[in-house]
């Protein structure tokens, strides 16, 4: 993705989703990266903690800070 962290923050997006080709994923705060860095610039430096491979896909987390289904009272019924 050719967007910078600064451009992402200008759109009030403060987090990223990182997906691995093994199916593992994680949501992180984007505060650790400077404004001028592109999301695609950090991909080669990331290693999956589940499989140890370098095949991440970094995307803006448009839902960071919004309540999840569990936070909205979702309940598992049998």
C-alpha positions in Angstrom: 0.0 0.0 0.0 1.4 3.4 -1.0 -0.2 5.4 1.8 2.0 6.9 4.6 1.3 6.6 8.3 1.0 10.4 8.3 -1.7 10.3 5.6 -3.5 7.6 7.5 -3.4 9.6 10.7 -4.8 12.6 8.7 -7.9 10.4 8.1 -8.1 9.8 11.9 -7.0 6.2 11.5 -4.6 5.3 14.3 -4.0 1.5 13.9 -3.1 -1.2 11.4 -4.1 -4.7 10.8 -1.2 -7.1 9.9 -2.1 -10.3 8.0 0.2 -13.2 7.4 -0.1 -15.7 4.5 -0.5 -18.5 7.1 -3.8 -16.9 8.3 -2.4 -15.3 11.5 -3.3 -11.7 12.0 -3.0 -8.9 14.6 -4.2 -5.4 15.2 -1.6 -2.8 16.4 -1.4 0.9 17.1 0.4 2.7 14.3 1.9 5.3 16.7 5.3 3.5 16.6 6.0 4.5 13.0 6.9 8.1 11.8 4.6 10.0 9.5 6.8 9.8 6.4 7.0 6.0 6.4 4.7 4.1 4.0 2.8 1.0 5.2 4.5 -1.0 2.5 7.9 0.0 3.8 7.4 -1.9 7.1 6.1 -5.1 5.5 9.6 -6.6 4.7 10.7 -6.0 8.3 7.8 -7.9 9.9 8.0 -11.6 10.9 5.0 -13.6 11.8 5.1 -14.9 15.4 3.0 -17.9 14.5 4.9 -19.3 11.5 8.1 -17.3 11.4 7.6 -16.2 7.7 8.0 -12.8 6.2 4.8 -12.5 4.1 2.8 -9.7 5.9 0.2 -7.5 4.5 -0.2 -4.2 6.4 -3.6 -2.4 6.1 -5.2 0.5 7.9 -7.5 -0.5 10.7 -10.7 1.5 10.0 -12.5 0.0 13.0 -9.8 0.7 15.7 -11.6 2.2 18.7 -15.1 1.1 17.6 -16.8 -1.4 19.9 -16.5 -5.0 18.9 -19.4 -7.4 18.8 -18.4 -8.7 22.2 -18.3 -5.2 23.6 -21.9 -4.7 22.3 -23.3 -7.6 24.3 -23.0 -10.4 21.8 -23.6 -13.7 23.5 -23.0 -17.3 22.3 -26.2 -19.3 22.5 -26.3 -23.1 22.2 
